[in-house]
Amino acid sequence: VLGWWRRARARKIEVLAGLEPSVRVPWGLGMSAPAFVTARLMETWAHGLDVHGALGRIPVDTDRLAHVAWLGVRSLPYACSVAGEPPLGPLRIELTLPSGTPWTAGPEDAPDRITGSVAAFARVCAQRPAPGAAELEADGDEAHRALRVARCFL
């Protein structure tokens, strides 16, 4: 099985790396190739959290969680539709990566903001138990609503 998995993985990397970023992946519900790859990364990470939790281990967060945060932000319109909510108004998201580097999304002059750690935001978007969710601050109704509906999976 491990040999098959390694061959399939190598082929998948080859195929995905050869796609133009603007190509829509039909088996990814019409997502762009980069979004599809990021969604697979998020799923692996989220299920890894589940395994860590089952084993009583604490995962090590890295700056690669910026990819999950990006997907979480991009998924907010979908999350609103799934929740039966209208689209969100302008929202600024200002997070800090584990290295201390800032990560931002949304217009600087947006009236509503989410601030905190990228790890906490990613966990909220993956709807995983997030003791660190308290690390997030929501300023404004749209920010609170975003955190309530956030989901970066189907």
N, C-alpha and C positions, 0 to 999 in steps of 0.2 A: 504494500500500500504506500509506503514512504517513497519508493521509487516512482510509482505512478504520480503521486502528489508533486514530486519535484519536477517531473517532465511537464505536467499540466501547468504548474506555476510558471515555469520558464516560457512556455508557449503563450500563456495569458499575458505575461509581461511584454513579450515580443509583439503581440497583436495590439495591445493597448498603447505601447510606446510608439507604434507606427501610425496611430490615428491623429488626424488634425484636431486641435483643441475645439474647433467649432462643430465637429461631427457630433450628431445626436446618436446615442447608443440605444437601439431599439429594445434590447433586453434590459435596459436600465430605465424603463418607462419614459424614454425620450430625454433623459438627462444628457448634458454634454459629457464628453469623454473625461475631462478633469473632474467634474462633479461625480460621475460614476465611480471613478477610482477613489475619490475622497470618501464617498459613501461606504465603499468596501473597507477602507481604513477605519472609519468610524465604527462599523459593525464589529470588526476584529477587536478594536480597543474596548468597546462597550461590553462585549462578551468576555473579554479578558478581565474586566472589572468584576463580572459575575464569578469567574473562576477564582480570582483573588479573594473575593468575599467568602466564597464557599470554603476556602482553605484558611481563612482567618489571616490573610496576608494583606499588607498595604502596598498598593502599586506605586511605582515611581513615576511621577508626572514629568514630562519633558516638553520642550518648546514645540514639539510636533503637534501638540494639542491645538495649535493655531489652525491646523487644517480642520479639526472638528468644530472649532468656533466659527470658521468661515462657512462651513456647511450649515451650522446652526442658524447663522444670520440669513443665509440664502434660503433656508427652509421656513423662515417665519411666515411668508405668505401662504405656503402650503399648510403650516400648522394652524393658522387662523381659519382656513377653509375647512379643515378636518374638525375643528372645534365649533364650527358654525358661527364664527366671529367675522366681523368686517375686517378688511385689511388694516394693518397698523398705520398710524401716522408717522411722521418723521421721528427717528429714534437714533440716538448716538450710543455706541457701545465702546467703552474704554476699559480694556482688560490688561492684566499684567501676566506675562508668561513666567514660567518657573525660574527662568534666568534673570528676571527683573525687567526684561525688555517690554516696552508698551506695545499693545496690539489694539487697533481701533477699527471701527466700521461705522458708516453712517455719517450724515452731514454734521460738521462741527457746530453749527448753529441750531441743531435740533432742540426743541424745548424739553424733551424727555431723554433720560440717560440711564444706562445700566453700567455700573462700575464694579470692579472686583477682580478676582483671579480668573484666568482662562480655564483653569481646572474646574472650578465651581460652575462656570457657565457651560462648559462642555458636558459636565455631568447632568445639569438641568436639561440641556437639549437632548441628551441620550436617555433621559428619564431613568436615571440610575440613582439609587440612594446617595444622597449628597450631603454628608455632614457639613461639608464646606460651603453649602449653599448660603449659609449665613454670611459668607465672605462677599456676597453680592449685595449691592445697594441699588434699589430701583427708585429713581426720582421721576415722578409723574405717572399718570394713569396708563399711558401707553407702555411704559417700561414695566409696570406691574403686570399688565395684560400679556406682554411678550413673554415674561418669565412663567406665567401661568399656562400658556398654550404651547410653549416651545417644545419642538420635537424634530429630530433630524433623521427620521426613519419613517417607513410607510405605516 
